[in-house]
Amino acid sequence: MALPPHAQDWMRKAEIDYIGPFVKAWAAFNAWYRHDSGQATERAMLDWAIRHNNSRLRRHVLPLLSNENRTAEAERLKLAISDLQQKLDAIQFEVTVKGRMERVSLREVCISPLLNWQRDQLERNGQRYSACKIQGGQYEVNVISIRTGAVKFQHIQAQYDANAVYSHPDFTSNLTLPQQTALRQFYDACNPRPVTDLVLGGGPALNISTMQFQCTATDLLAGLVETLYAMRNALLHGEVDPDPQVLACYEPAYRIVMASLARVG
């Protein structure tokens, strides 16, 4: 039997909004890595927190993610991580990063962005494959014969978009199958924000409460920080609407940040 209207109203009022607590917890986390890293930019600060040997986050949180650690503290953190990913699995939570849409999920997370990428080049079987940023911040992709200088493929795009390159008419009409394969391999490696699947990525088995991830603890830590940072940015940039399923993701996110703060504080 459905709840009467007044009971539904009281139930809605009883629901806890974790947006405020999450923002405050992240502010404390931000103050910590800003102080400890000594870096000038947000990106450099986060990279230091995730990867530097002297980062307290690495020293104190990585051990909690190991399969061998079954302490109550480790289990609380792992449960929060599992809860977060299960809630993210249930929705399509997307944010805008550098002009393109990205899903917020540990199944599709960029843990190794290419910083300050400008150009790349590969020579194979008589062909020169090149990609570079040109005036205006656009990307230019070329395939040129080394012997004759003939341009076999050229495409200019506003931002990195591999699908637009591979669906270009000249990709199939002007390039042989080996050349298409070479261009795919080359241009995929130029991706400034390569995405990693930490759940089904084929890495070592990592038991995280009710879920099993396929990645190292180091990669999971990096993915968590990047995911939480994306959720924080979504709030600041006005990309979060009052969808109950989206708002529910901030409860386990809050628990993860607080568990991390308890270790580094």
Salt bridges, closest charged atoms under 4 A:
ASP9 OD1 - ARG12 NH2 2.34
ASP36 OD1 - HIS35 ND1 3.21
ASP36 OD2 - ARG56 NH2 2.83
GLU42 OE1 - ARG232 NH2 3.73
ASP47 OD1 - ARG43 NH2 3.02
ASP47 OD1 - ARG51 NH1 3.05
GLU73 OE1 - ARG263 NH1 3.05
ASP83 OD2 - ARG255 NH2 3.04
ASP89 OD1 - ARG107 NE 2.72
GLU102 OE2 - ARG100 NE 3.81
GLU102 OE2 - ARG193 NE 2.67
GLU108 OE2 - ARG103 NH1 3.75
GLU123 OE2 - ARG128 NE 3.10
GLU226 OE2 - ARG43 NH2 2.48
GLU251 OE1 - ARG255 NH1 3.02
